[in-house]
Structure formats: structure tokens, C-alpha cells
Amino acid sequence: GQQVMQIPQYQHVQEGEDFTTYCNSSTTLSNIQWYKQRPGGHPVFLIQLVKSGEVKKQKRLTFQFGEAKKNSSLHITATQTTDVGTYFCAYGLSFGAGTTVTVRA
Amino acid sequence: EAQVTQNPRYLITVTGKKLTVTCSQNMNHEYMSWYRQDPGLGLRQIYYSMNVEVTDKGDVPEGYKVSRKEKRNFPLILESPSPNQTSLYFCASSAGLAGVSYNEQFFGPGTRLTVL
């Protein structure tokens, strides 16, 4: 079964606001990956985190790996309509259920 | 251009009629996987392959078969499709392991299957 759990399942955001989506595991992870799937598209790799407490940024996206390597988060600042889609975390070849983001203009 | 291709992109079929969805990658990747995507359930792995002639079950293998006779191809076979296999299917490939971490996966465009 899925080794990583994502919350929330849905996130409705006002354009310009920030939000965070979380990925949790009951076991220690050697790494975590994040993917984005635009509506009607396929998942596309965003980033991989490997080190405990690691923080990586991609423009308005900030990815964090927990100190215990059991959780990860994706924080998006100043949400734009281009951020619409489903964000998945993945461990190995297993994916979480995803957080689907919609944006109100 | 590095890519994963799937065919067909859309398919409507009837219960019990055998079908094959093809998947091909041109990146010389060792790992290939099949996923199905259903609302609220995310991506669930059906089968995966770590190399030619090496395949293994994922989380939801029932009703599916795969083969890996060549490195570039990984077809998904539904011997007797049923309506509960109506779903969006993705094939993916990756270079496999890099130390203890998996390399990123590259996904195909998806195949939307409807079984009546």
C-alpha cells in the first residue's frame, strides 16, 4: 500500500495567498520526491530531498524534509493560477494520493 | 527528444475483450512502471520492472499482466477487462537507483480506458 500519506486532499486557495501541503510517513524515509500534475496532463518531477532537515526552493515553491525524515512539506507563496494541479509526494516507486489545488482569481 | 510514449491515448472497449496498452521509452532506462489513477486514490502502482525479464507486482496487480522482453518496451495487458478497470493509466520509466535513492520517473501522456 501507499507508504506516504498526503494532506489535505483538496486545497482551494485565493490567488495571492500562501498554502502548504504535507506528506507523512510512519517509517523513516531515505528520500522523498515531489511531482506536479497539471489538469489533463501527466506527473512531472519537481524535486528530490535526501538530507534530514533539507530545504530547497524553486521560485515560489519551498520544499522541506523533516528532521526525522518521516515527513515533508511543500509551501507555495503568492499562489498563481499556474499553480493549479495535483501535487504528489513519492517514496521509491510509491505515490501519495496527492493534493489537488484550485485557485480562485 | 527523451520521452515515454503510450498507445492508445484513449480506448473504449467492452467487458472481456483482451487489450494491450503499449509503452516505450527512449532513455535506456532500466526501471519501468505502470500506474492507474482514480479520483481520490492518487497513483497506484500496478506492476514494475527493474530490467529485462524482471517484473514484479505493485499494489493493484489483479486483472493485469505485463512483460519486459526488451529494455525500451513494457506493455500492459488486460486479458479480460472489467468495468472496474476503467481508469487513467500511466507508464513511467527511470534510471533506477542512485545509491539509496530512486532517480526521478518520467511519465508517458496517459491512456484513458473505459470498459463498458
Boltz contact constraints between the chains, C-beta under 6 A:
constraints:
  - contact:
      token1: [A, 1]
      token2: [B, 59]
      max_distance: 6.0
  - contact:
      token1: [A, 30]
      token2: [B, 100]
      max_distance: 6.0
  - contact:
      token1: [A, 31]
      token2: [B, 101]
      max_distance: 6.0
  - contact:
      token1: [A, 42]
      token2: [B, 107]
      max_distance: 6.0
  - contact:
      token1: [A, 42]
      token2: [B, 109]
      max_distance: 6.0
  - contact:
      token1: [A, 42]
      token2: [B, 110]
      max_distance: 6.0
  - contact:
      token1: [A, 43]
      token2: [B, 107]
      max_distance: 6.0
  - contact:
      token1: [A, 45]
      token2: [B, 104]
      max_distance: 6.0
  - contact:
      token1: [A, 50]
      token2: [B, 101]
      max_distance: 6.0
  - contact:
      token1: [A, 92]
      token2: [B, 102]
      max_distance: 6.0
  - contact:
      token1: [A, 93]
      token2: [B, 33]
      max_distance: 6.0
  - contact:
      token1: [A, 93]
      token2: [B, 45]
      max_distance: 6.0
  - contact:
      token1: [A, 93]
      token2: [B, 48]
      max_distance: 6.0
  - contact:
      token1: [A, 95]
      token2: [B, 42]
      max_distance: 6.0
  - contact:
      token1: [A, 95]
      token2: [B, 43]
      max_distance: 6.0
  - contact:
      token1: [A, 96]
      token2: [B, 42]
      max_distance: 6.0
  - contact:
      token1: [A, 97]
      token2: [B, 42]
      max_distance: 6.0
  - contact:
      token1: [A, 98]
      token2: [B, 42]
      max_distance: 6.0
